[in-house]
């Protein structure tokens, strides 16, 4: 029972969040999901099938999760997923494996991407505040995603301590 619907995975499922540098159009999103779903159909750790699912959110965030009660993912199985995503990056012309940028929602609701230095500079100028909605691509448990952990105010994620030194101020 390799690939299952994403919503059927338990809260303790191991989660990976990959962010596309640019929003994926409908065709690119379908192609990426199709490739990942086909991969998950045969994904295994040391020959044992992994029970996993995937989803694309906001045309930008690829979520992949594995039920640890079946077979836990191995380093080799995670490497295989990474190789697939590298190939998809080349095919789509859009990066998804770069975890360095910061993703946030701007004042008109668009998801934007900045380097960490750009984000730090914008925060120091007051253009971004601890109330700015940010996307935490470091989540590792599906339950945290379901609890609203992917998008939240910077003050409520690691971004608060990293980019808003001193007492957190409201914007």
Buried (B, 14 or more C-beta within 10 A) or exposed (E): EBBBEBEEBEEEBBBBBBBBBBBBEEEBBEBBBEBBEEBBEEBBBEEEBBBBBBBBBBBBBBBBBBBBEBBEBBEEBBEBBEEBBEEBBEEBEBBBEEEEBBBBBEEEEEBBBBEEEBBBBBBEEEEBBBEBBBBBBEBEBBBBBBEEBBBBBBBBBEBBEBBBEEEBEEB
